[in-house]
Amino acid sequence: MESEWLRKLLEAVQTQQVNVDEALNRLRGFPYDDLGFARLDSHRALRKGFPEVVFCPGKTTEQIVRIVDRIRERDGRVMAARATPEVAQSVLAAVPDAHYHPVARIIVAGTPASPSGRGTVLVVSAGTADIPVAEEAIVTASTLGSRVESLFDVGVAGIHRLFDSHERLSSANVLVVVAGMEGALASVVGGLVGRPVVAVPTSVGYGASFGGLAALLTMLNSCAPGVAVVNIDNGFGAGYLAHLINQ
């Protein structure tokens, strides 16, 4: 439930364009909508500015379709994260205006958010293998309304590639740095810019990277100020946080 939608409904009741019974019917399911297998937080958009986001793993395709369709119907827009191509195919068949971002594994449907924010969110990846997590951050932040740019494959193994883009790094308002292996890129970027850096460790790497744990610990122990860290492979969380900072 968007605040603008609620405002218009209340104004319509005030001017007697909508009666109280009709308004109550439209508000049915507030502050949560019980589907039996899920209780959808219909109050989320009023609190956070965007409806509840659907996390697809662990849910059946039927459940995902019903949840996405209900949120889309009620709030006008919806996003579903970590969707497989098979799930996306079913959702797109049920929700005509839905779009699937296969690299990011995100489904987006409904009215796009109006562009907002103080500046640009720049998403930086250490390597090409980190791009899926970076794309998850990109699609998330842009769906929420931030202007987003990307800078891929500028990891510390060839640090001259990063230095060549110093102007782009400095001009961003918020940076999301995605890196696997040892995860050193976040500290390097954090030491170069005077903007908030959201670090995302990825599970890319050989055995001793422990599925991203090595990169996570490196980022948590960064000596560069202004670096915050999200969970391993959590591009969604990084994109969401970067958008909020950008506001």
Phi and psi restraints in degrees (value plus and minus 20) as a CYANA .aco file:
   2 GLU   PHI    -100.5   -60.5
   2 GLU   PSI     128.0   168.0
   3 SER   PHI     -83.1   -43.1
   3 SER   PSI     -55.2   -15.2
   4 GLU   PHI     -87.1   -47.1
   4 GLU   PSI     -58.8   -18.8
   5 TRP   PHI     -82.2   -42.2
   5 TRP   PSI     -64.3   -24.3
   6 LEU   PHI     -85.8   -45.8
   6 LEU   PSI     -59.9   -19.9
   7 ARG   PHI     -80.0   -40.0
   7 ARG   PSI     -65.2   -25.2
   8 LYS   PHI     -84.5   -44.5
   8 LYS   PSI     -58.1   -18.1
   9 LEU   PHI     -84.3   -44.3
   9 LEU   PSI     -65.1   -25.1
  10 LEU   PHI     -84.5   -44.5
  10 LEU   PSI     -58.6   -18.6
  11 GLU   PHI     -85.7   -45.7
  11 GLU   PSI     -57.0   -17.0
  12 ALA   PHI     -86.7   -46.7
  12 ALA   PSI     -56.8   -16.8
  13 VAL   PHI     -87.1   -47.1
  13 VAL   PSI     -61.7   -21.7
  14 GLN   PHI     -82.1   -42.1
  14 GLN   PSI     -58.3   -18.3
  15 THR   PHI    -110.7   -70.7
  15 THR   PSI     -14.7    25.3
  16 GLN   PHI      44.6    84.6
  16 GLN   PSI       3.5    43.5
  17 GLN   PHI     -98.0   -58.0
  17 GLN   PSI     -44.2    -4.2
  18 VAL   PHI    -150.0  -110.0
  18 VAL   PSI     111.0   151.0
  19 ASN   PHI    -101.8   -61.8
  19 ASN   PSI     149.6   189.6
  20 VAL   PHI     -84.1   -44.1
  20 VAL   PSI     -60.5   -20.5
  21 ASP   PHI     -82.7   -42.7
  21 ASP   PSI     -61.5   -21.5
  22 GLU   PHI     -86.0   -46.0
  22 GLU   PSI     -60.3   -20.3
  23 ALA   PHI     -82.5   -42.5
  23 ALA   PSI     -62.0   -22.0
  24 LEU   PHI     -82.8   -42.8
  24 LEU   PSI     -57.9   -17.9
  25 ASN   PHI     -84.4   -44.4
  25 ASN   PSI     -60.0   -20.0
  26 ARG   PHI     -89.9   -49.9
  26 ARG   PSI     -47.2    -7.2
  27 LEU   PHI    -109.2   -69.2
  27 LEU   PSI     -17.7    22.3
  28 ARG   PHI     -78.8   -38.8
  28 ARG   PSI     116.0   156.0
  29 GLY   PHI      71.9   111.9
  29 GLY   PSI     -12.4    27.6
  30 PHE   PHI    -121.8   -81.8
  30 PHE   PSI     110.7   150.7
  31 PRO   PHI    -112.7   -72.7
  31 PRO   PSI     -18.6    21.4
  32 TYR   PHI    -164.1  -124.1
  32 TYR   PSI     134.1   174.1
  33 ASP   PHI    -132.0   -92.0
  33 ASP   PSI      92.8   132.8
  34 ASP   PHI    -108.7   -68.7
  34 ASP   PSI      92.0   132.0
  35 LEU   PHI    -117.4   -77.4
  35 LEU   PSI     -15.9    24.1
  36 GLY   PHI      74.4   114.4
  36 GLY   PSI     -78.4   -38.4
  37 PHE   PHI    -113.6   -73.6
  37 PHE   PSI     -28.9    11.1
  38 ALA   PHI    -172.7  -132.7
  38 ALA   PSI     123.8   163.8
  39 ARG   PHI    -133.1   -93.1
  39 ARG   PSI      81.4   121.4
  40 LEU   PHI     -98.3   -58.3
  40 LEU   PSI     111.5   151.5
  41 ASP   PHI     -99.5   -59.5
  41 ASP   PSI      67.8   107.8
  42 SER   PHI     -95.2   -55.2
  42 SER   PSI     -23.8    16.2
  43 HIS   PHI    -113.5   -73.5
  43 HIS   PSI     -26.4    13.6
  44 ARG   PHI     -81.1   -41.1
  44 ARG   PSI     -64.3   -24.3
  45 ALA   PHI     -85.5   -45.5
  45 ALA   PSI     -52.5   -12.5
  46 LEU   PHI     -87.6   -47.6
  46 LEU   PSI     -56.6   -16.6
  47 ARG   PHI    -100.9   -60.9
  47 ARG   PSI     -60.7   -20.7
  48 LYS   PHI    -130.4   -90.4
  48 LYS   PSI     -34.3     5.7
  49 GLY   PHI      70.8   110.8
  49 GLY   PSI     -24.5    15.5
  50 PHE   PHI    -169.6  -129.6
  50 PHE   PSI     123.9   163.9
  51 PRO   PHI     -83.8   -43.8
  51 PRO   PSI     147.5   187.5
  52 GLU   PHI     -75.3   -35.3
  52 GLU   PSI     114.5   154.5
  53 VAL   PHI    -115.5   -75.5
  53 VAL   PSI     116.1   156.1
  54 VAL   PHI    -108.2   -68.2
  54 VAL   PSI     105.4   145.4
  55 PHE   PHI    -116.7   -76.7
  55 PHE   PSI      94.1   134.1
  56 CYS   PHI     -96.9   -56.9
  56 CYS   PSI     -59.6   -19.6
  57 PRO   PHI     -76.5   -36.5
  57 PRO   PSI     118.0   158.0
  58 GLY   PHI      72.3   112.3
  58 GLY   PSI     -32.3     7.7
  59 LYS   PHI    -124.0   -84.0
  59 LYS   PSI     131.0   171.0
  60 THR   PHI     -95.5   -55.5
  60 THR   PSI     140.3   180.3
  61 THR   PHI     -80.2   -40.2
  61 THR   PSI     -60.8   -20.8
  62 GLU   PHI     -81.2   -41.2
  62 GLU   PSI     -62.8   -22.8
  63 GLN   PHI     -83.1   -43.1
  63 GLN   PSI     -63.7   -23.7
  64 ILE   PHI     -82.4   -42.4
  64 ILE   PSI     -64.5   -24.5
  65 VAL   PHI     -80.6   -40.6
  65 VAL   PSI     -65.4   -25.4
  66 ARG   PHI     -84.4   -44.4
  66 ARG   PSI     -62.3   -22.3
  67 ILE   PHI     -85.4   -45.4
  67 ILE   PSI     -68.6   -28.6
  68 VAL   PHI     -80.2   -40.2
  68 VAL   PSI     -65.9   -25.9
  69 ASP   PHI     -82.8   -42.8
  69 ASP   PSI     -59.8   -19.8
  70 ARG   PHI     -89.7   -49.7
  70 ARG   PSI     -64.4   -24.4
  71 ILE   PHI     -84.9   -44.9
  71 ILE   PSI     -61.1   -21.1
  72 ARG   PHI     -80.4   -40.4
  72 ARG   PSI     -63.5   -23.5
  73 GLU   PHI     -84.5   -44.5
  73 GLU   PSI     -60.6   -20.6
  74 ARG   PHI    -102.5   -62.5
  74 ARG   PSI     -63.6   -23.6
  75 ASP   PHI    -123.2   -83.2
  75 ASP   PSI     -33.7     6.3
  76 GLY   PHI      70.1   110.1
  76 GLY   PSI     -34.6     5.4
  77 ARG   PHI    -177.6  -137.6
  77 ARG   PSI     136.0   176.0
  78 VAL   PHI    -178.3  -138.3
  78 VAL   PSI     132.6   172.6
  79 MET   PHI    -153.8  -113.8
  79 MET   PSI     116.6   156.6
  80 ALA   PHI    -144.5  -104.5
  80 ALA   PSI     104.5   144.5
  81 ALA   PHI    -120.9   -80.9
  81 ALA   PSI     133.3   173.3
  82 ARG   PHI      37.5    77.5
  82 ARG   PSI      25.7    65.7
  83 ALA   PHI    -111.4   -71.4
  83 ALA   PSI     112.7   152.7
  84 THR   PHI     -96.3   -56.3
  84 THR   PSI     141.8   181.8
  85 PRO   PHI     -77.3   -37.3
  85 PRO   PSI     -55.7   -15.7
  86 GLU   PHI     -86.4   -46.4
  86 GLU   PSI     -63.0   -23.0
  87 VAL   PHI     -83.9   -43.9
  87 VAL   PSI     -64.3   -24.3
  88 ALA   PHI     -79.7   -39.7
  88 ALA   PSI     -60.0   -20.0
  89 GLN   PHI     -80.1   -40.1
  89 GLN   PSI     -62.5   -22.5
  90 SER   PHI     -88.6   -48.6
  90 SER   PSI     -61.1   -21.1
  91 VAL   PHI     -85.7   -45.7
  91 VAL   PSI     -63.5   -23.5
  92 LEU   PHI     -83.4   -43.4
  92 LEU   PSI     -51.5   -11.5
  93 ALA   PHI     -89.9   -49.9
  93 ALA   PSI     -51.2   -11.2
  94 ALA   PHI    -112.4   -72.4
  94 ALA   PSI     -47.3    -7.3
  95 VAL   PHI    -140.8  -100.8
  95 VAL   PSI      78.5   118.5
  96 PRO   PHI     -77.9   -37.9
  96 PRO   PSI     -53.6   -13.6
  97 ASP   PHI    -114.3   -74.3
  97 ASP   PSI      -7.0    33.0
  98 ALA   PHI     -95.7   -55.7
  98 ALA   PSI     129.4   169.4
  99 HIS   PHI    -153.8  -113.8
  99 HIS   PSI     119.4   159.4
 100 TYR   PHI    -127.8   -87.8
 100 TYR   PSI     109.1   149.1
 101 HIS   PHI    -121.6   -81.6
 101 HIS   PSI      78.0   118.0
 102 PRO   PHI     -85.9   -45.9
 102 PRO   PSI     -56.1   -16.1
 103 VAL   PHI     -89.6   -49.6
 103 VAL   PSI     -64.2   -24.2
 104 ALA   PHI     -96.1   -56.1
 104 ALA   PSI     -39.1     0.9
 105 ARG   PHI      41.9    81.9
 105 ARG   PSI      21.1    61.1
 106 ILE   PHI    -143.3  -103.3
 106 ILE   PSI     117.2   157.2
 107 ILE   PHI    -123.7   -83.7
 107 ILE   PSI     112.9   152.9
 108 VAL   PHI    -147.3  -107.3
 108 VAL   PSI     114.9   154.9
 109 ALA   PHI    -160.2  -120.2
 109 ALA   PSI     130.0   170.0
 110 GLY   PHI      81.7   121.7
 110 GLY   PSI    -187.2  -147.2
 111 THR   PHI     -89.8   -49.8
 111 THR   PSI     104.9   144.9
 112 PRO   PHI     -83.5   -43.5
 112 PRO   PSI     128.3   168.3
 113 ALA   PHI     -90.7   -50.7
 113 ALA   PSI     127.5   167.5
 114 SER   PHI     -89.5   -49.5
 114 SER   PSI     119.1   159.1
 115 PRO   PHI     -76.5   -36.5
 115 PRO   PSI     115.5   155.5
 116 SER   PHI    -169.4  -129.4
 116 SER   PSI     151.2   191.2
 117 GLY   PHI      93.1   133.1
 117 GLY   PSI     141.9   181.9
 118 ARG   PHI     -99.9   -59.9
 118 ARG   PSI     -40.9    -0.9
 119 GLY   PHI    -188.9  -148.9
 119 GLY   PSI    -165.8  -125.8
 120 THR   PHI    -126.5   -86.5
 120 THR   PSI     121.4   161.4
 121 VAL   PHI    -114.3   -74.3
 121 VAL   PSI     101.2   141.2
 122 LEU   PHI    -124.8   -84.8
 122 LEU   PSI     101.3   141.3
 123 VAL   PHI    -121.9   -81.9
 123 VAL   PSI     100.2   140.2
 124 VAL   PHI    -134.0   -94.0
 124 VAL   PSI     111.8   151.8
 125 SER   PHI    -135.9   -95.9
 125 SER   PSI     123.5   163.5
 126 ALA   PHI     -90.8   -50.8
 126 ALA   PSI     -65.2   -25.2
 127 GLY   PHI    -156.0  -116.0
 127 GLY   PSI     149.9   189.9
 128 THR   PHI     -83.5   -43.5
 128 THR   PSI     -53.2   -13.2
 129 ALA   PHI     -87.5   -47.5
 129 ALA   PSI     -37.1     2.9
 130 ASP   PHI    -107.8   -67.8
 130 ASP   PSI     -24.6    15.4
 131 ILE   PHI     -80.6   -40.6
 131 ILE   PSI     -60.5   -20.5
 132 PRO   PHI     -75.2   -35.2
 132 PRO   PSI     -61.9   -21.9
 133 VAL   PHI     -90.2   -50.2
 133 VAL   PSI     -58.8   -18.8
 134 ALA   PHI     -82.2   -42.2
 134 ALA   PSI     -61.5   -21.5
 135 GLU   PHI     -85.2   -45.2
 135 GLU   PSI     -53.6   -13.6
 136 GLU   PHI     -81.9   -41.9
 136 GLU   PSI     -60.6   -20.6
 137 ALA   PHI     -87.1   -47.1
 137 ALA   PSI     -60.7   -20.7
 138 ILE   PHI     -82.6   -42.6
 138 ILE   PSI     -70.9   -30.9
 139 VAL   PHI     -84.5   -44.5
 139 VAL   PSI     -58.8   -18.8
 140 THR   PHI     -82.7   -42.7
 140 THR   PSI     -74.0   -34.0
 141 ALA   PHI     -83.5   -43.5
 141 ALA   PSI     -59.5   -19.5
 142 SER   PHI     -91.1   -51.1
 142 SER   PSI     -55.7   -15.7
 143 THR   PHI     -84.6   -44.6
 143 THR   PSI     -56.3   -16.3
 144 LEU   PHI     -92.3   -52.3
 144 LEU   PSI     -39.5     0.5
 145 GLY   PHI     105.1   145.1
 145 GLY   PSI     -26.0    14.0
 146 SER   PHI     -96.3   -56.3
 146 SER   PSI     130.7   170.7
 147 ARG   PHI    -100.3   -60.3
 147 ARG   PSI     108.2   148.2
 148 VAL   PHI    -146.8  -106.8
 148 VAL   PSI     117.8   157.8
 149 GLU   PHI    -145.9  -105.9
 149 GLU   PSI     143.9   183.9
 150 SER   PHI    -151.1  -111.1
 150 SER   PSI     133.4   173.4
 151 LEU   PHI    -164.0  -124.0
 151 LEU   PSI      87.2   127.2
 152 PHE   PHI    -128.2   -88.2
 152 PHE   PSI     131.6   171.6
 153 ASP   PHI      40.0    80.0
 153 ASP   PSI      36.5    76.5
 154 VAL   PHI    -146.6  -106.6
 154 VAL   PSI      19.6    59.6
 155 GLY   PHI     -90.0   -50.0
 155 GLY   PSI     151.0   191.0
 156 VAL   PHI     -90.0   -50.0
 156 VAL   PSI     -34.5     5.5
 157 ALA   PHI     -86.5   -46.5
 157 ALA   PSI     -40.8    -0.8
 158 GLY   PHI    -160.4  -120.4
 158 GLY   PSI      48.6    88.6
 159 ILE   PHI     -87.1   -47.1
 159 ILE   PSI     -37.7     2.3
 160 HIS   PHI     -81.3   -41.3
 160 HIS   PSI     -46.9    -6.9
 161 ARG   PHI     -85.8   -45.8
 161 ARG   PSI     -55.1   -15.1
 162 LEU   PHI     -92.5   -52.5
 162 LEU   PSI     -64.2   -24.2
 163 PHE   PHI     -83.3   -43.3
 163 PHE   PSI     -50.2   -10.2
 164 ASP   PHI     -85.2   -45.2
 164 ASP   PSI     -37.5     2.5
 165 SER   PHI    -130.3   -90.3
 165 SER   PSI       4.9    44.9
 166 HIS   PHI     -78.5   -38.5
 166 HIS   PSI     -57.4   -17.4
 167 GLU   PHI     -84.0   -44.0
 167 GLU   PSI     -60.6   -20.6
 168 ARG   PHI     -87.1   -47.1
 168 ARG   PSI     -58.7   -18.7
 169 LEU   PHI     -82.6   -42.6
 169 LEU   PSI     -62.8   -22.8
 170 SER   PHI     -93.6   -53.6
 170 SER   PSI     -45.7    -5.7
 171 SER   PHI    -106.3   -66.3
 171 SER   PSI     -31.9     8.1
 172 ALA   PHI     -94.5   -54.5
 172 ALA   PSI     130.1   170.1
 173 ASN   PHI    -105.3   -65.3
 173 ASN   PSI     -55.5   -15.5
 174 VAL   PHI    -160.4  -120.4
 174 VAL   PSI     123.4   163.4
 175 LEU   PHI    -141.9  -101.9
 175 LEU   PSI     118.0   158.0
 176 VAL   PHI    -130.6   -90.6
 176 VAL   PSI     101.0   141.0
 177 VAL   PHI    -133.0   -93.0
 177 VAL   PSI      98.8   138.8
 178 VAL   PHI    -131.0   -91.0
 178 VAL   PSI     102.3   142.3
 179 ALA   PHI    -172.6  -132.6
 179 ALA   PSI     120.6   160.6
 180 GLY   PHI    -126.6   -86.6
 180 GLY   PSI    -166.1  -126.1
 181 MET   PHI      30.2    70.2
 181 MET   PSI    -136.2   -96.2
 182 GLU   PHI    -113.1   -73.1
 182 GLU   PSI     -29.6    10.4
 183 GLY   PHI      51.6    91.6
 183 GLY   PSI       3.8    43.8
 184 ALA   PHI     -93.7   -53.7
 184 ALA   PSI     -39.0     1.0
 185 LEU   PHI     -79.3   -39.3
 185 LEU   PSI     -56.1   -16.1
 186 ALA   PHI     -81.0   -41.0
 186 ALA   PSI     -61.3   -21.3
 187 SER   PHI     -86.0   -46.0
 187 SER   PSI     -60.7   -20.7
 188 VAL   PHI     -82.6   -42.6
 188 VAL   PSI     -68.5   -28.5
 189 VAL   PHI     -84.3   -44.3
 189 VAL   PSI     -62.2   -22.2
 190 GLY   PHI     -79.7   -39.7
 190 GLY   PSI     -51.4   -11.4
 191 GLY   PHI    -101.3   -61.3
 191 GLY   PSI     -33.0     7.0
 192 LEU   PHI    -116.8   -76.8
 192 LEU   PSI     -44.9    -4.9
 193 VAL   PHI    -140.3  -100.3
 193 VAL   PSI     138.8   178.8
 194 GLY   PHI    -125.8   -85.8
 194 GLY   PSI      14.0    54.0
 195 ARG   PHI    -143.0  -103.0
 195 ARG   PSI     140.8   180.8
 196 PRO   PHI     -82.6   -42.6
 196 PRO   PSI     119.0   159.0
 197 VAL   PHI    -139.7   -99.7
 197 VAL   PSI     103.8   143.8
 198 VAL   PHI    -121.1   -81.1
 198 VAL   PSI      93.4   133.4
 199 ALA   PHI    -114.2   -74.2
 199 ALA   PSI     114.5   154.5
 200 VAL   PHI    -143.4  -103.4
 200 VAL   PSI      87.0   127.0
 201 PRO   PHI     -95.0   -55.0
 201 PRO   PSI     121.1   161.1
 202 THR   PHI    -134.6   -94.6
 202 THR   PSI     143.2   183.2
 203 SER   PHI    -104.5   -64.5
 203 SER   PSI      -7.0    33.0
 204 VAL   PHI     -95.2   -55.2
 204 VAL   PSI     109.6   149.6
 205 GLY   PHI     130.1   170.1
 205 GLY   PSI     152.8   192.8
 206 TYR   PHI    -102.2   -62.2
 206 TYR   PSI    -197.6  -157.6
 207 GLY   PHI     -72.0   -32.0
 207 GLY   PSI     -62.8   -22.8
 208 ALA   PHI     -93.3   -53.3
 208 ALA   PSI     -25.4    14.6
 209 SER   PHI     -98.0   -58.0
 209 SER   PSI     -32.5     7.5
 210 PHE   PHI      31.7    71.7
 210 PHE   PSI      27.3    67.3
 211 GLY   PHI      42.9    82.9
 211 GLY   PSI       9.6    49.6
 212 GLY   PHI      84.9   124.9
 212 GLY   PSI     -28.8    11.2
 213 LEU   PHI     -84.1   -44.1
 213 LEU   PSI     -58.3   -18.3
 214 ALA   PHI     -81.9   -41.9
 214 ALA   PSI     -65.1   -25.1
 215 ALA   PHI     -85.1   -45.1
 215 ALA   PSI     -58.8   -18.8
 216 LEU   PHI     -80.5   -40.5
 216 LEU   PSI     -67.0   -27.0
 217 LEU   PHI     -86.5   -46.5
 217 LEU   PSI     -58.2   -18.2
 218 THR   PHI     -79.7   -39.7
 218 THR   PSI     -66.7   -26.7
 219 MET   PHI     -86.9   -46.9
 219 MET   PSI     -59.5   -19.5
 220 LEU   PHI     -86.1   -46.1
 220 LEU   PSI     -46.6    -6.6
 221 ASN   PHI    -119.1   -79.1
 221 ASN   PSI      -1.9    38.1
 222 SER   PHI     -80.4   -40.4
 222 SER   PSI     117.0   157.0
 223 CYS   PHI    -111.6   -71.6
 223 CYS   PSI     -23.4    16.6
 224 ALA   PHI    -101.5   -61.5
 224 ALA   PSI     108.5   148.5
 225 PRO   PHI     -92.5   -52.5
 225 PRO   PSI     133.4   173.4
 226 GLY   PHI      66.5   106.5
 226 GLY   PSI      -5.6    34.4
 227 VAL   PHI    -127.4   -87.4
 227 VAL   PSI     102.2   142.2
 228 ALA   PHI    -132.3   -92.3
 228 ALA   PSI     131.3   171.3
 229 VAL   PHI    -144.1  -104.1
 229 VAL   PSI     116.1   156.1
 230 VAL   PHI    -126.0   -86.0
 230 VAL   PSI    -199.0  -159.0
 231 ASN   PHI     -91.6   -51.6
 231 ASN   PSI     146.5   186.5
 232 ILE   PHI     -80.2   -40.2
 232 ILE   PSI     109.1   149.1
 233 ASP   PHI      45.9    85.9
 233 ASP   PSI      -6.5    33.5
 234 ASN   PHI    -107.9   -67.9
 234 ASN   PSI      47.2    87.2
 235 GLY   PHI     -83.6   -43.6
 235 GLY   PSI     -54.9   -14.9
 236 PHE   PHI     -80.4   -40.4
 236 PHE   PSI     -70.4   -30.4
 237 GLY   PHI     -81.7   -41.7
 237 GLY   PSI     -57.6   -17.6
 238 ALA   PHI     -87.9   -47.9
 238 ALA   PSI     -63.4   -23.4
 239 GLY   PHI     -84.9   -44.9
 239 GLY   PSI     -58.4   -18.4
 240 TYR   PHI     -86.4   -46.4
 240 TYR   PSI     -66.1   -26.1
 241 LEU   PHI     -84.3   -44.3
 241 LEU   PSI     -63.0   -23.0
 242 ALA   PHI     -81.1   -41.1
 242 ALA   PSI     -59.0   -19.0
 243 HIS   PHI     -83.0   -43.0
 243 HIS   PSI     -64.8   -24.8
 244 LEU   PHI     -82.8   -42.8
 244 LEU   PSI     -61.7   -21.7
 245 ILE   PHI     -82.2   -42.2
 245 ILE   PSI     -59.7   -19.7
 246 ASN   PHI     -85.5   -45.5
 246 ASN   PSI     -38.0     2.0
